[in-house]
Amino acid sequence: MSANWFDHAIASVAPRMAARRVMARQAFETLTRGYDGAARGRRTEGWRAPGSSADTEIGVAGALLRDRMRDLVRNNPHAAKAVAVLVNNIIGAGIMPRAASGDDKLDRKVDALFERWTAECDADGQLDFYGLQTLICREMVEAGEVMVRRRLRRASDGLPVPLQLQVLEADFLDATKSGAIGAGRLVQGIEFDPVGKRRAYWLHAEHPGDAYGALQNGLQSRPVPATEIAHIYEKQRTQARGVPWGAPVIRALRDLDDYEVAELVRKKTEACVTAIVFSDDEAQQGIAPSVVDADGNRVEQFEPGLIAYARGGKDIRFNQPSATGGYGEYKRASLHTISAGFRVPYELLTGDLSQVNYSSIRAGLVEFRRQIDAVQWQLFIPMFCAPVWRWFTEAAWAAGQIPSPIVPVEWSPPKFEAVDPQKDAMANLLSIRSGTMTLAEVIARQGRNPDAVLAEIAATNAKLDALGLVLDSDPRRVTKTGSAQTSDPATDPAADDPSAEADETDTAQADQQD
């Protein structure tokens, strides 16, 4: 890059400064040429890409994004289905805890206490712990964030543990509270101490969108210690608050709605006008068709089967509704975009399985399940489940029900339904036999408590022994201990199948040799 007149002017006074300026300009030009995305020109004129912080961007747009997404979930079936798919896969029947202190007696006691408390944990008295998980996850996906407040209760309230959970929508957080506060700072209602740790949440006493609450309490907010709040949201940058998961496709959802409405109105309009009667007189050709009622007033609306008469009409022309080309392709492409924005497979969003086979649906579900697994272990469990377990053990210890306020825990998310149950079962069996996975791990992956399952198996085996029953390898046959096996051709195909009988004989001989 050659030096311009200004460079020469600087060089006459300070040559080294001019040289550094020219070199810096050359380095900058080289950098911008290296990235097409950083190029400036006619094609990128309208591209606004401010370098503002995440908190600044969310502070400006967060409330509107939340309101628009809620409106779409209420009225758009695709938005509602996307939220439901995410919630069903992240939570399912519930993410279940299991005490893991190493003391079997203590673990059983804590697990039993937690099981009793789950039915009474909702401050509204309607849901259990796993129902609250579904509600909280739904708010996290739909609104972008949700808060859970610890509510300590009196011993006289009769709860298994004197603790309940109150779910608060994101609107309770006073977003107008921003700026410096003492040595700390406020960011959209969240108070941070001088080292950046969350110190308090400024919450409204009532939902600001509730008419009764606004009249009673105005828009006042008060700080609640951060130790009393679990704030659940997806952290995509170093932001203090979250945004709806469908934010990238809010406009696409709205455009698809508008397109479908416009297409429907067009087809209805075409279908309403059956025919128009025209005149042969050239002087009357320019007069628009008119329809009048019994009183002679003009009717300016379309109705099914309508026939419009022009003045002096003598010729009739029937309407021919045109076929809509490309509607299905456009909608399918739009739904692919929407599913990508929500990070949900197209097939799960639409229920359309016409273009998939076993391999393709399995490959898509593997990636989706990997994403769900990350959300469960990196977001929902640390932000909600872990604080609630800590609150539970502290409240139980304070009430004198357990000997320690800290009890280690293991979490079991819900299992994923197998695309091919037989293949997955064989894979689990091989993992156990090869020593790469324990039976407890396999049971936990099914979303159940391994200790409870093993105890149930032991109890079932003891009951079978007491009744003198032996389960054969063939689940269709159950025999009494010491009794002869009888076969019924109607219920046992092996009774009249010589090959099956020979196989059983070979198996018995092999067992005797072993």
DRENLUMSE-817639 format. One record per residue (C-alpha): residue number from 1; x, y, z. Coordinates in steps of 0.2 Angstrom, whole numbers, plus 5000, padded with zeros to 4 digits. Example, Ala and Ser with C-alpha at 12.3 -4.5 7.8 and 13.67 -1.06 7.14 Angstrom:
2
+-----+------+------+------+
| num |   px |   py |   pz |
+-----+------+------+------+
|   1 | 5062 | 4978 | 5039 |
|   2 | 5068 | 4995 | 5036 |
+-----+------+------+------+
This chain:
514
+-----+------+------+------+
| num |   px |   py |   pz |
+-----+------+------+------+
|   1 | 5000 | 5000 | 5000 |
|   2 | 5007 | 5017 | 4995 |
|   3 | 5008 | 5032 | 5007 |
|   4 | 4996 | 5046 | 5004 |
|   5 | 4998 | 5064 | 5006 |
|   6 | 4995 | 5064 | 5025 |
|   7 | 5008 | 5051 | 5027 |
|   8 | 5021 | 5062 | 5018 |
|   9 | 5016 | 5077 | 5028 |
|  10 | 5019 | 5067 | 5044 |
|  11 | 5035 | 5060 | 5037 |
|  12 | 5042 | 5077 | 5035 |
|  13 | 5041 | 5080 | 5054 |
|  14 | 5041 | 5062 | 5061 |
|  15 | 5047 | 5049 | 5049 |
|  16 | 5047 | 5035 | 5061 |
|  17 | 5029 | 5038 | 5066 |
|  18 | 5024 | 5039 | 5048 |
|  19 | 5032 | 5023 | 5044 |
|  20 | 5023 | 5014 | 5059 |
|  21 | 5007 | 5022 | 5052 |
|  22 | 5009 | 5015 | 5035 |
|  23 | 5014 | 4998 | 5042 |
|  24 | 4999 | 4997 | 5053 |
|  25 | 4987 | 5001 | 5039 |
|  26 | 4995 | 4988 | 5028 |
|  27 | 4993 | 4975 | 5042 |
|  28 | 4975 | 4980 | 5045 |
|  29 | 4971 | 4979 | 5026 |
|  30 | 4979 | 4961 | 5026 |
|  31 | 4969 | 4955 | 5040 |
|  32 | 4952 | 4961 | 5033 |
|  33 | 4956 | 4954 | 5016 |
|  34 | 4959 | 4937 | 5025 |
|  35 | 4941 | 4936 | 5031 |
|  36 | 4927 | 4938 | 5019 |
|  37 | 4915 | 4940 | 5034 |
|  38 | 4925 | 4956 | 5039 |
|  39 | 4924 | 4963 | 5021 |
|  40 | 4915 | 4980 | 5019 |
|  41 | 4906 | 4984 | 5003 |
|  42 | 4889 | 4985 | 4994 |
|  43 | 4884 | 4967 | 4999 |
|  44 | 4887 | 4970 | 5018 |
|  45 | 4880 | 4988 | 5019 |
|  46 | 4865 | 4984 | 5029 |
|  47 | 4874 | 4971 | 5041 |
|  48 | 4873 | 4978 | 5058 |
|  49 | 4885 | 4969 | 5070 |
|  50 | 4888 | 4979 | 5085 |
|  51 | 4901 | 4974 | 5098 |
|  52 | 4890 | 4976 | 5113 |
|  53 | 4890 | 4964 | 5128 |
|  54 | 4878 | 4950 | 5130 |
|  55 | 4870 | 4959 | 5145 |
|  56 | 4868 | 4975 | 5135 |
|  57 | 4859 | 4965 | 5120 |
|  58 | 4848 | 4955 | 5132 |
|  59 | 4844 | 4971 | 5142 |
|  60 | 4837 | 4979 | 5126 |
|  61 | 4828 | 4964 | 5118 |
|  62 | 4826 | 4951 | 5132 |
|  63 | 4808 | 4956 | 5138 |
|  64 | 4801 | 4958 | 5120 |
|  65 | 4809 | 4941 | 5114 |
|  66 | 4801 | 4933 | 5129 |
|  67 | 4784 | 4940 | 5126 |
|  68 | 4784 | 4936 | 5107 |
|  69 | 4790 | 4918 | 5111 |
|  70 | 4776 | 4915 | 5123 |
|  71 | 4764 | 4922 | 5110 |
|  72 | 4770 | 4910 | 5097 |
|  73 | 4770 | 4895 | 5109 |
|  74 | 4751 | 4900 | 5113 |
|  75 | 4746 | 4901 | 5095 |
|  76 | 4759 | 4892 | 5084 |
|  77 | 4758 | 4873 | 5084 |
|  78 | 4776 | 4871 | 5078 |
|  79 | 4783 | 4882 | 5092 |
|  80 | 4772 | 4873 | 5105 |
|  81 | 4778 | 4856 | 5098 |
|  82 | 4797 | 4861 | 5098 |
|  83 | 4795 | 4867 | 5117 |
|  84 | 4786 | 4851 | 5121 |
|  85 | 4799 | 4840 | 5112 |
|  86 | 4814 | 4848 | 5122 |
|  87 | 4805 | 4847 | 5139 |
|  88 | 4800 | 4829 | 5136 |
|  89 | 4818 | 4824 | 5132 |
|  90 | 4827 | 4834 | 5145 |
|  91 | 4815 | 4829 | 5159 |
|  92 | 4804 | 4815 | 5154 |
|  93 | 4798 | 4806 | 5170 |
|  94 | 4810 | 4816 | 5180 |
|  95 | 4829 | 4817 | 5185 |
|  96 | 4830 | 4806 | 5200 |
|  97 | 4842 | 4808 | 5215 |
|  98 | 4850 | 4794 | 5224 |
|  99 | 4860 | 4797 | 5240 |
| 100 | 4878 | 4791 | 5238 |
| 101 | 4887 | 4794 | 5255 |
| 102 | 4894 | 4776 | 5256 |
| 103 | 4884 | 4772 | 5271 |
| 104 | 4870 | 4761 | 5266 |
| 105 | 4859 | 4764 | 5281 |
| 106 | 4861 | 4783 | 5279 |
| 107 | 4858 | 4782 | 5260 |
| 108 | 4842 | 4772 | 5262 |
| 109 | 4835 | 4784 | 5276 |
| 110 | 4839 | 4800 | 5265 |
| 111 | 4831 | 4792 | 5250 |
| 112 | 4815 | 4787 | 5259 |
| 113 | 4814 | 4805 | 5267 |
| 114 | 4817 | 4813 | 5250 |
| 115 | 4803 | 4802 | 5242 |
| 116 | 4791 | 4808 | 5255 |
| 117 | 4796 | 4826 | 5253 |
| 118 | 4794 | 4826 | 5234 |
| 119 | 4775 | 4825 | 5236 |
| 120 | 4774 | 4841 | 5247 |
| 121 | 4788 | 4851 | 5240 |
| 122 | 4778 | 4863 | 5229 |
| 123 | 4774 | 4879 | 5238 |
| 124 | 4758 | 4880 | 5227 |
| 125 | 4753 | 4863 | 5233 |
| 126 | 4749 | 4856 | 5215 |
| 127 | 4765 | 4847 | 5209 |
| 128 | 4778 | 4835 | 5215 |
| 129 | 4796 | 4837 | 5213 |
| 130 | 4796 | 4829 | 5196 |
| 131 | 4781 | 4840 | 5190 |
| 132 | 4791 | 4855 | 5196 |
| 133 | 4806 | 4850 | 5185 |
| 134 | 4794 | 4849 | 5170 |
| 135 | 4787 | 4866 | 5173 |
| 136 | 4804 | 4874 | 5177 |
| 137 | 4812 | 4866 | 5161 |
| 138 | 4797 | 4873 | 5151 |
| 139 | 4800 | 4890 | 5157 |
| 140 | 4818 | 4889 | 5154 |
| 141 | 4815 | 4884 | 5135 |
| 142 | 4801 | 4895 | 5132 |
| 143 | 4805 | 4911 | 5142 |
| 144 | 4824 | 4909 | 5142 |
| 145 | 4825 | 4908 | 5161 |
| 146 | 4816 | 4904 | 5177 |
| 147 | 4820 | 4906 | 5196 |
| 148 | 4816 | 4894 | 5210 |
| 149 | 4815 | 4902 | 5228 |
| 150 | 4819 | 4892 | 5244 |
| 151 | 4804 | 4893 | 5256 |
| 152 | 4808 | 4887 | 5273 |
| 153 | 4793 | 4882 | 5284 |
| 154 | 4789 | 4879 | 5302 |
| 155 | 4790 | 4862 | 5310 |
| 156 | 4771 | 4864 | 5314 |
| 157 | 4767 | 4864 | 5296 |
| 158 | 4768 | 4845 | 5296 |
| 159 | 4779 | 4843 | 5281 |
| 160 | 4792 | 4828 | 5280 |
| 161 | 4805 | 4841 | 5278 |
| 162 | 4802 | 4860 | 5283 |
| 163 | 4806 | 4866 | 5265 |
| 164 | 4796 | 4870 | 5249 |
| 165 | 4800 | 4877 | 5232 |
| 166 | 4792 | 4892 | 5224 |
| 167 | 4794 | 4894 | 5205 |
| 168 | 4795 | 4912 | 5199 |
| 169 | 4794 | 4917 | 5181 |
| 170 | 4808 | 4929 | 5173 |
| 171 | 4796 | 4943 | 5174 |
| 172 | 4798 | 4944 | 5193 |
| 173 | 4816 | 4950 | 5191 |
| 174 | 4816 | 4969 | 5191 |
| 175 | 4826 | 4973 | 5175 |
| 176 | 4826 | 4991 | 5178 |
| 177 | 4838 | 4989 | 5192 |
| 178 | 4855 | 4992 | 5184 |
| 179 | 4870 | 5002 | 5188 |
| 180 | 4882 | 5004 | 5203 |
| 181 | 4877 | 4999 | 5221 |
| 182 | 4890 | 5002 | 5234 |
| 183 | 4906 | 4993 | 5229 |
| 184 | 4896 | 4981 | 5218 |
| 185 | 4885 | 4983 | 5203 |
| 186 | 4867 | 4978 | 5197 |
| 187 | 4864 | 4970 | 5181 |
| 188 | 4845 | 4969 | 5176 |
| 189 | 4840 | 4965 | 5194 |
| 190 | 4854 | 4954 | 5199 |
| 191 | 4866 | 4961 | 5212 |
| 192 | 4885 | 4957 | 5211 |
| 193 | 4898 | 4960 | 5224 |
| 194 | 4915 | 4968 | 5220 |
| 195 | 4922 | 4951 | 5215 |
| 196 | 4908 | 4947 | 5203 |
| 197 | 4899 | 4935 | 5214 |
| 198 | 4880 | 4935 | 5214 |
| 199 | 4874 | 4943 | 5230 |
| 200 | 4855 | 4946 | 5228 |
| 201 | 4840 | 4946 | 5216 |
| 202 | 4829 | 4961 | 5216 |
| 203 | 4811 | 4953 | 5214 |
| 204 | 4794 | 4960 | 5213 |
| 205 | 4782 | 4954 | 5226 |
| 206 | 4769 | 4951 | 5212 |
| 207 | 4770 | 4947 | 5194 |
| 208 | 4771 | 4964 | 5185 |
| 209 | 4759 | 4959 | 5172 |
| 210 | 4746 | 4954 | 5184 |
| 211 | 4733 | 4968 | 5186 |
| 212 | 4728 | 4965 | 5204 |
| 213 | 4747 | 4963 | 5209 |
| 214 | 4751 | 4979 | 5200 |
| 215 | 4737 | 4989 | 5209 |
| 216 | 4742 | 4982 | 5226 |
| 217 | 4761 | 4983 | 5226 |
| 218 | 4765 | 4994 | 5211 |
| 219 | 4782 | 4990 | 5203 |
| 220 | 4792 | 4990 | 5219 |
| 221 | 4806 | 4976 | 5221 |
| 222 | 4816 | 4970 | 5235 |
| 223 | 4832 | 4961 | 5236 |
| 224 | 4832 | 4942 | 5240 |
| 225 | 4849 | 4934 | 5245 |
| 226 | 4856 | 4924 | 5231 |
| 227 | 4858 | 4909 | 5242 |
| 228 | 4839 | 4908 | 5242 |
| 229 | 4837 | 4908 | 5223 |
| 230 | 4841 | 4895 | 5210 |
| 231 | 4843 | 4904 | 5193 |
| 232 | 4841 | 4892 | 5178 |
| 233 | 4845 | 4897 | 5161 |
| 234 | 4857 | 4893 | 5146 |
| 235 | 4873 | 4902 | 5147 |
| 236 | 4879 | 4905 | 5129 |
| 237 | 4890 | 4920 | 5133 |
| 238 | 4895 | 4927 | 5150 |
| 239 | 4878 | 4935 | 5152 |
| 240 | 4868 | 4937 | 5168 |
| 241 | 4851 | 4932 | 5161 |
| 242 | 4844 | 4920 | 5147 |
| 243 | 4835 | 4922 | 5131 |
| 244 | 4821 | 4910 | 5124 |
| 245 | 4829 | 4895 | 5115 |
| 246 | 4818 | 4899 | 5099 |
| 247 | 4825 | 4917 | 5098 |
| 248 | 4834 | 4913 | 5081 |
| 249 | 4818 | 4908 | 5072 |
| 250 | 4805 | 4920 | 5080 |
| 251 | 4804 | 4929 | 5063 |
| 252 | 4804 | 4913 | 5053 |
| 253 | 4789 | 4906 | 5064 |
| 254 | 4780 | 4923 | 5061 |
| 255 | 4783 | 4923 | 5042 |
| 256 | 4777 | 4905 | 5041 |
| 257 | 4761 | 4910 | 5050 |
| 258 | 4758 | 4925 | 5039 |
| 259 | 4761 | 4915 | 5023 |
| 260 | 4749 | 4901 | 5028 |
| 261 | 4736 | 4914 | 5032 |
| 262 | 4738 | 4924 | 5016 |
| 263 | 4737 | 4907 | 5006 |
| 264 | 4722 | 4902 | 5015 |
| 265 | 4713 | 4919 | 5011 |
| 266 | 4718 | 4918 | 4993 |
| 267 | 4711 | 4901 | 4991 |
| 268 | 4695 | 4906 | 5000 |
| 269 | 4693 | 4921 | 4989 |
| 270 | 4695 | 4911 | 4973 |
| 271 | 4683 | 4898 | 4980 |
| 272 | 4669 | 4911 | 4984 |
| 273 | 4667 | 4918 | 4967 |
| 274 | 4659 | 4905 | 4956 |
| 275 | 4655 | 4916 | 4940 |
| 276 | 4654 | 4934 | 4934 |
| 277 | 4641 | 4939 | 4921 |
| 278 | 4648 | 4952 | 4908 |
| 279 | 4639 | 4963 | 4895 |
| 280 | 4642 | 4962 | 4876 |
| 281 | 4641 | 4981 | 4875 |
| 282 | 4658 | 4988 | 4874 |
| 283 | 4653 | 5003 | 4884 |
| 284 | 4649 | 4993 | 4899 |
| 285 | 4665 | 4982 | 4899 |
| 286 | 4674 | 4995 | 4910 |
| 287 | 4661 | 4995 | 4924 |
| 288 | 4666 | 4984 | 4939 |
| 289 | 4654 | 4970 | 4943 |
| 290 | 4642 | 4974 | 4958 |
| 291 | 4631 | 4964 | 4969 |
| 292 | 4616 | 4972 | 4978 |
| 293 | 4605 | 4966 | 4991 |
| 294 | 4586 | 4968 | 4992 |
| 295 | 4587 | 4986 | 4996 |
| 296 | 4598 | 4990 | 4982 |
| 297 | 4614 | 4992 | 4993 |
| 298 | 4631 | 4987 | 4987 |
| 299 | 4637 | 4971 | 4995 |
| 300 | 4656 | 4972 | 4997 |
| 301 | 4660 | 4954 | 5003 |
| 302 | 4663 | 4937 | 4996 |
| 303 | 4653 | 4922 | 5000 |
| 304 | 4654 | 4904 | 4994 |
| 305 | 4645 | 4901 | 4978 |
| 306 | 4644 | 4920 | 4974 |
| 307 | 4639 | 4925 | 4956 |
| 308 | 4643 | 4944 | 4952 |
| 309 | 4633 | 4953 | 4939 |
| 310 | 4640 | 4967 | 4928 |
| 311 | 4628 | 4980 | 4922 |
| 312 | 4619 | 4975 | 4906 |
| 313 | 4628 | 4958 | 4908 |
| 314 | 4624 | 4945 | 4894 |
| 315 | 4639 | 4934 | 4895 |
| 316 | 4644 | 4922 | 4910 |
| 317 | 4662 | 4918 | 4914 |
| 318 | 4666 | 4905 | 4927 |
| 319 | 4680 | 4907 | 4939 |
| 320 | 4694 | 4894 | 4938 |
| 321 | 4704 | 4893 | 4955 |
| 322 | 4722 | 4890 | 4951 |
| 323 | 4733 | 4877 | 4959 |
| 324 | 4745 | 4882 | 4973 |
| 325 | 4762 | 4877 | 4967 |
| 326 | 4777 | 4875 | 4979 |
| 327 | 4767 | 4876 | 4995 |
| 328 | 4773 | 4860 | 5002 |
| 329 | 4791 | 4863 | 4997 |
| 330 | 4791 | 4880 | 5005 |
| 331 | 4783 | 4874 | 5021 |
| 332 | 4795 | 4859 | 5023 |
| 333 | 4810 | 4871 | 5020 |
| 334 | 4803 | 4883 | 5033 |
| 335 | 4801 | 4869 | 5046 |
| 336 | 4818 | 4863 | 5043 |
| 337 | 4824 | 4881 | 5047 |
| 338 | 4813 | 4881 | 5063 |
| 339 | 4819 | 4864 | 5069 |
| 340 | 4837 | 4869 | 5067 |
| 341 | 4834 | 4885 | 5077 |
| 342 | 4826 | 4875 | 5091 |
| 343 | 4840 | 4862 | 5089 |
| 344 | 4826 | 4848 | 5087 |
| 345 | 4826 | 4835 | 5073 |
| 346 | 4814 | 4839 | 5059 |
| 347 | 4806 | 4822 | 5062 |
| 348 | 4802 | 4825 | 5080 |
| 349 | 4796 | 4843 | 5077 |
| 350 | 4784 | 4838 | 5063 |
| 351 | 4780 | 4820 | 5066 |
| 352 | 4785 | 4817 | 5047 |
| 353 | 4794 | 4801 | 5045 |
| 354 | 4791 | 4798 | 5027 |
| 355 | 4809 | 4802 | 5022 |
| 356 | 4819 | 4793 | 5035 |
| 357 | 4825 | 4775 | 5037 |
| 358 | 4832 | 4766 | 5052 |
| 359 | 4850 | 4772 | 5049 |
| 360 | 4845 | 4790 | 5046 |
| 361 | 4833 | 4792 | 5061 |
| 362 | 4846 | 4783 | 5072 |
| 363 | 4860 | 4795 | 5067 |
| 364 | 4849 | 4810 | 5070 |
| 365 | 4843 | 4804 | 5087 |
| 366 | 4861 | 4800 | 5092 |
| 367 | 4866 | 4818 | 5090 |
| 368 | 4850 | 4825 | 5098 |
| 369 | 4853 | 4814 | 5113 |
| 370 | 4870 | 4819 | 5115 |
| 371 | 4864 | 4837 | 5115 |
| 372 | 4851 | 4833 | 5128 |
| 373 | 4864 | 4824 | 5138 |
| 374 | 4874 | 4840 | 5139 |
| 375 | 4859 | 4850 | 5144 |
| 376 | 4855 | 4838 | 5158 |
| 377 | 4872 | 4837 | 5165 |
| 378 | 4880 | 4854 | 5162 |
| 379 | 4864 | 4865 | 5164 |
| 380 | 4849 | 4858 | 5173 |
| 381 | 4857 | 4847 | 5186 |
| 382 | 4870 | 4860 | 5192 |
| 383 | 4858 | 4875 | 5191 |
| 384 | 4843 | 4867 | 5198 |
| 385 | 4845 | 4849 | 5205 |
| 386 | 4861 | 4852 | 5215 |
| 387 | 4855 | 4868 | 5224 |
| 388 | 4838 | 4859 | 5228 |
| 389 | 4847 | 4844 | 5235 |
| 390 | 4858 | 4855 | 5246 |
| 391 | 4843 | 4865 | 5252 |
| 392 | 4834 | 4848 | 5256 |
| 393 | 4849 | 4840 | 5266 |
| 394 | 4852 | 4857 | 5276 |
| 395 | 4833 | 4858 | 5280 |
| 396 | 4833 | 4839 | 5285 |
| 397 | 4848 | 4841 | 5296 |
| 398 | 4842 | 4857 | 5304 |
| 399 | 4826 | 4847 | 5308 |
| 400 | 4836 | 4834 | 5316 |
| 401 | 4831 | 4820 | 5304 |
| 402 | 4849 | 4816 | 5297 |
| 403 | 4866 | 4817 | 5305 |
| 404 | 4874 | 4828 | 5292 |
| 405 | 4870 | 4843 | 5282 |
| 406 | 4880 | 4837 | 5267 |
| 407 | 4875 | 4821 | 5259 |
| 408 | 4883 | 4816 | 5242 |
| 409 | 4871 | 4812 | 5228 |
| 410 | 4870 | 4804 | 5211 |
| 411 | 4857 | 4809 | 5198 |
| 412 | 4848 | 4798 | 5186 |
| 413 | 4841 | 4807 | 5171 |
| 414 | 4827 | 4798 | 5161 |
| 415 | 4831 | 4784 | 5149 |
| 416 | 4830 | 4786 | 5131 |
| 417 | 4819 | 4774 | 5122 |
| 418 | 4828 | 4762 | 5111 |
| 419 | 4826 | 4763 | 5092 |
| 420 | 4829 | 4744 | 5092 |
| 421 | 4827 | 4738 | 5110 |
| 422 | 4835 | 4721 | 5106 |
| 423 | 4851 | 4728 | 5099 |
| 424 | 4853 | 4740 | 5114 |
| 425 | 4849 | 4726 | 5126 |
| 426 | 4863 | 4715 | 5118 |
| 427 | 4875 | 4730 | 5118 |
| 428 | 4872 | 4732 | 5137 |
| 429 | 4874 | 4714 | 5140 |
| 430 | 4891 | 4714 | 5131 |
| 431 | 4896 | 4729 | 5141 |
| 432 | 4893 | 4721 | 5157 |
| 433 | 4901 | 4704 | 5152 |
| 434 | 4916 | 4714 | 5146 |
| 435 | 4918 | 4724 | 5162 |
| 436 | 4916 | 4741 | 5153 |
| 437 | 4900 | 4744 | 5162 |
| 438 | 4892 | 4739 | 5179 |
| 439 | 4874 | 4732 | 5181 |
| 440 | 4871 | 4747 | 5192 |
| 441 | 4876 | 4759 | 5178 |
| 442 | 4865 | 4750 | 5166 |
| 443 | 4850 | 4751 | 5178 |
| 444 | 4854 | 4770 | 5181 |
| 445 | 4853 | 4773 | 5162 |
| 446 | 4835 | 4767 | 5162 |
| 447 | 4831 | 4781 | 5174 |
| 448 | 4829 | 4769 | 5190 |
| 449 | 4837 | 4767 | 5206 |
| 450 | 4849 | 4752 | 5205 |
| 451 | 4848 | 4748 | 5224 |
| 452 | 4829 | 4748 | 5223 |
| 453 | 4829 | 4737 | 5207 |
| 454 | 4841 | 4725 | 5214 |
| 455 | 4831 | 4724 | 5230 |
| 456 | 4815 | 4721 | 5220 |
| 457 | 4824 | 4707 | 5210 |
| 458 | 4830 | 4699 | 5226 |
| 459 | 4812 | 4700 | 5234 |
| 460 | 4804 | 4693 | 5218 |
| 461 | 4817 | 4678 | 5218 |
| 462 | 4813 | 4675 | 5236 |
| 463 | 4795 | 4674 | 5233 |
| 464 | 4797 | 4662 | 5218 |
| 465 | 4808 | 4651 | 5229 |
| 466 | 4794 | 4651 | 5243 |
| 467 | 4781 | 4646 | 5230 |
| 468 | 4792 | 4633 | 5222 |
| 469 | 4792 | 4641 | 5205 |
| 470 | 4806 | 4640 | 5193 |
| 471 | 4807 | 4652 | 5178 |
| 472 | 4813 | 4643 | 5162 |
| 473 | 4824 | 4651 | 5150 |
| 474 | 4809 | 4652 | 5139 |
| 475 | 4798 | 4665 | 5147 |
| 476 | 4782 | 4656 | 5141 |
| 477 | 4785 | 4642 | 5153 |
| 478 | 4785 | 4642 | 5172 |
| 479 | 4786 | 4625 | 5181 |
| 480 | 4784 | 4619 | 5199 |
| 481 | 4800 | 4613 | 5207 |
| 482 | 4800 | 4594 | 5207 |
| 483 | 4786 | 4592 | 5195 |
| 484 | 4786 | 4585 | 5177 |
| 485 | 4786 | 4597 | 5163 |
| 486 | 4771 | 4596 | 5152 |
| 487 | 4769 | 4604 | 5135 |
| 488 | 4753 | 4611 | 5127 |
| 489 | 4754 | 4611 | 5108 |
| 490 | 4742 | 4626 | 5108 |
| 491 | 4753 | 4637 | 5119 |
| 492 | 4770 | 4629 | 5117 |
| 493 | 4776 | 4628 | 5099 |
| 494 | 4791 | 4617 | 5105 |
| 495 | 4779 | 4603 | 5109 |
| 496 | 4776 | 4598 | 5091 |
| 497 | 4793 | 4605 | 5084 |
| 498 | 4806 | 4591 | 5083 |
| 499 | 4820 | 4603 | 5079 |
| 500 | 4816 | 4613 | 5095 |
| 501 | 4815 | 4597 | 5105 |
| 502 | 4832 | 4592 | 5098 |
| 503 | 4840 | 4609 | 5102 |
| 504 | 4834 | 4607 | 5120 |
| 505 | 4841 | 4590 | 5121 |
| 506 | 4858 | 4596 | 5115 |
| 507 | 4857 | 4611 | 5127 |
| 508 | 4854 | 4599 | 5142 |
| 509 | 4868 | 4588 | 5137 |
| 510 | 4880 | 4602 | 5135 |
| 511 | 4875 | 4608 | 5152 |
| 512 | 4879 | 4591 | 5160 |
| 513 | 4896 | 4591 | 5152 |
| 514 | 4899 | 4608 | 5159 |
+-----+------+------+------+
